[in-house]
């Protein structure tokens, strides 16, 4: 049995096809195929508040390809979610209708609160001590989701319109940054030895660059040093010298800035990077729904 997850984000669209494993009354999954297409819908949505005809066509073609792959892999169930860029586009629902008609995919535009719940569903905390206090930090192209957990219980959660594409397009505001800092200070006050859990493509890449061993958490100072190192290179050299993908080389800098700001404001000294994301959470939702 196979499930599929589609995540239409502000920077890229992703398809995860996962094999479902049933063993002794427990159900888990193994990643089979992961495809990422860097469409950058946020460049349209955050500036023009509208998905252009060109990007709409590219998105529909990508969804048609995803539909064909799901058919070939004989996927038995799927969920498709769109986040920040499609939320802000004034023609988001028109694009959803077009995808339904042209690609035979039912797509749902979800709000930030549901986006955060999907990310928690990925069980990013599985291999760490659940009795401690953690701040989930998920940085996307258009938004950042923060969720505070204490002893496994959700204490507070909120989505902020601060993301990598939004920053590159100068569509973030100081008011929103201050709101995020105020939220962090209000809800983390009194929690000692707070650790971070980072999800998203940028923190995964930063973790690989840090060369931490045995899934150890990345120290704040290491992340800050990485930021200094990366910003010492031009965009061109981050691609040609450091070997970063073109669609990663620019967004990784504002992603660093967001993670560093959140960690500094919350007094977080270490961040765990379980290398899961939105699509992992969607697969887990499908498992929960069908079992």
Buried (B, 14 or more C-beta within 10 A) or exposed (E): BBBBBBBBBBBBBBBBBBBBEEEEEEBBBEEBBBBBBBBBBBBBBBEEEBBBEEBBEBBBBBBBBBBEBBEEBEBEBBBBBBBBBBBBBEBBEEBBEBBBEBBEBEBEBBEBEBBBBBBBBBEBBEEBEEEBBBBBBBBBBBBBBBBBBBEEEEBBBBBBBBBBBBBBBEBBEEEBBEBBBEBBEEBBEEBEEBBBBBBBBBBBBBBEBBEBEEEEBBBBEBBBEBBEEBEEBEEEEBBEEBEBBEBBBBBBBBBBBBBBBBBEBBBBBBBBBBBBBBBBBBBBBBBEEEE
